[in-house]
């Protein structure tokens, strides 16, 4: 009989002085922990979505330049 699969332990950052300093500096440590807990496939999918967004934004920026549309905030 095979043993029941165990639930993987969630990765959490250790509470070191460096980690606490990063937190005080404004780093989103929860986001870092969430990314560390993704599967390899999940990381690849997230990376691919980020690249697709980057290319979309680049394309929109280039269209704006080519059409002479200037907007100010």
Residue frames relative to the residue before (quaternion, step in Angstrom):
aa qw qx qy qz dx dy dz
X 1.0000 0.0000 0.0000 0.0000 0.00 0.00 0.00
X 0.3793 -0.7284 0.5287 0.2145 3.57 -0.91 0.97
X 0.4787 -0.6555 0.4891 0.3192 3.58 -1.02 0.73
X 0.5858 -0.5700 0.4423 0.3691 3.55 -1.21 0.53
X 0.5000 -0.6419 0.4709 0.3409 3.60 -0.99 0.73
X 0.3721 -0.7235 0.5364 0.2246 3.54 -1.04 0.76
X 0.4892 -0.6257 0.5163 0.3203 3.52 -1.18 0.57
X 0.4595 -0.6861 0.4739 0.3058 3.58 -0.76 0.96
X 0.4787 -0.6550 0.5063 0.2924 3.53 -1.08 0.75
X 0.4484 -0.6846 0.5054 0.2736 3.55 -0.93 0.89
X 0.4024 -0.7029 0.5379 0.2338 3.53 -0.99 0.93
X 0.0143 0.7656 -0.6431 0.0121 3.55 -0.95 0.91
X 0.5073 -0.6456 0.4738 0.3181 3.54 -1.07 0.70
X 0.4801 -0.6609 0.4847 0.3127 3.58 -1.00 0.75
X 0.4558 -0.6825 0.4969 0.2821 3.57 -1.07 0.65
X 0.1311 0.7880 -0.5809 0.1562 3.55 0.38 1.28
X 0.6580 -0.4901 0.3640 0.4408 3.60 -1.19 0.27
X 0.6392 0.5337 -0.3342 0.4414 3.61 1.03 -0.72
X 0.6561 0.4967 -0.3060 0.4787 3.57 0.99 -0.84
X 0.6589 0.4980 -0.3118 0.4698 3.58 0.95 -0.81
X 0.6279 0.5201 -0.3341 0.4728 3.60 1.07 -0.70
X 0.6342 0.5205 -0.3245 0.4707 3.60 1.01 -0.81
X 0.6426 0.5192 -0.3192 0.4644 3.57 1.01 -0.80
X 0.6559 0.4991 -0.3087 0.4748 3.60 0.96 -0.84
X 0.6601 0.5073 -0.3030 0.4638 3.59 1.13 -0.67
X 0.6251 -0.5944 0.3208 0.3911 3.57 1.27 -0.06
X 0.4242 0.6893 -0.4865 0.3290 3.60 1.20 0.17
X 0.3888 -0.7084 0.5428 0.2286 3.57 -1.01 0.87
X 0.1795 -0.8289 0.5233 0.0825 3.57 0.07 1.29
X 0.5761 0.5745 -0.3781 0.4417 3.60 1.13 -0.51
X 0.6402 0.5151 -0.3141 0.4755 3.56 1.03 -0.81
X 0.6376 0.5145 -0.3233 0.4735 3.59 0.99 -0.82
X 0.6642 0.4937 -0.3089 0.4687 3.60 0.90 -0.87
X 0.6268 0.5341 -0.3397 0.4544 3.59 0.97 -0.81
X 0.6758 0.4849 -0.2969 0.4690 3.59 0.92 -0.87
X 0.6375 0.5229 -0.3316 0.4585 3.59 1.02 -0.71
X 0.7031 0.4706 -0.2605 0.4651 3.57 1.14 -0.59
X 0.4775 0.6475 -0.4549 0.3818 3.59 1.24 0.08
X 0.5046 -0.5934 0.5169 0.3551 3.54 -1.24 0.44
X 0.6760 -0.4536 0.3623 0.4539 3.57 -1.27 0.16
X 0.6560 0.5109 -0.3065 0.4634 3.55 0.97 -0.89
X 0.6398 0.5319 -0.3173 0.4550 3.57 1.00 -0.81
X 0.6446 0.5121 -0.3176 0.4706 3.58 1.02 -0.78
X 0.6438 0.5183 -0.3187 0.4640 3.57 0.98 -0.86
X 0.6582 0.5041 -0.3124 0.4639 3.60 0.91 -0.89
X 0.6542 0.5063 -0.3119 0.4674 3.58 0.94 -0.87
X 0.6407 0.5231 -0.3147 0.4657 3.57 0.99 -0.85
X 0.6682 0.5037 -0.2992 0.4585 3.58 0.92 -0.91
X 0.6363 0.5142 -0.3306 0.4705 3.60 1.04 -0.74
X 0.6457 0.5157 -0.3218 0.4621 3.59 1.01 -0.79
X 0.6502 0.5030 -0.3191 0.4717 3.59 0.97 -0.80
X 0.6378 0.5218 -0.3302 0.4604 3.59 0.95 -0.84
X 0.6510 0.5045 -0.3144 0.4721 3.61 0.97 -0.81
X 0.6332 0.5350 -0.3304 0.4514 3.58 0.97 -0.84
X 0.6806 0.4799 -0.2953 0.4683 3.60 0.90 -0.90
X 0.6258 0.5331 -0.3380 0.4582 3.59 1.03 -0.73
X 0.6681 0.4892 -0.2962 0.4761 3.58 0.92 -0.89
X 0.6309 0.5254 -0.3298 0.4660 3.59 1.00 -0.79
X 0.6529 0.5135 -0.3086 0.4634 3.58 0.94 -0.89
X 0.6636 0.4964 -0.3058 0.4688 3.59 0.91 -0.88
X 0.6296 0.5283 -0.3283 0.4655 3.58 1.02 -0.78
X 0.6732 0.4920 -0.2961 0.4659 3.58 0.91 -0.91
X 0.6175 0.5309 -0.3448 0.4668 3.60 1.04 -0.71
X 0.6362 0.5275 -0.3203 0.4630 3.56 0.98 -0.84
X 0.6597 0.5007 -0.3082 0.4681 3.59 0.94 -0.86
X 0.6904 0.4992 -0.2783 0.4435 3.58 0.91 -0.94
X 0.7284 0.4180 -0.2432 0.4854 3.60 1.06 -0.61
X 0.4642 -0.7132 0.4226 0.3120 3.54 1.26 0.04
X 0.3987 0.6990 -0.4961 0.3261 3.57 1.18 0.42
X 0.0203 0.7752 -0.6310 0.0209 3.53 -0.70 1.02
X 0.0287 -0.7765 0.6294 -0.0035 3.49 -0.90 0.94
X 0.1901 -0.7644 0.6024 0.1287 3.52 -1.05 0.67
X 0.4122 -0.7105 0.5225 0.2289 3.47 -1.12 0.68
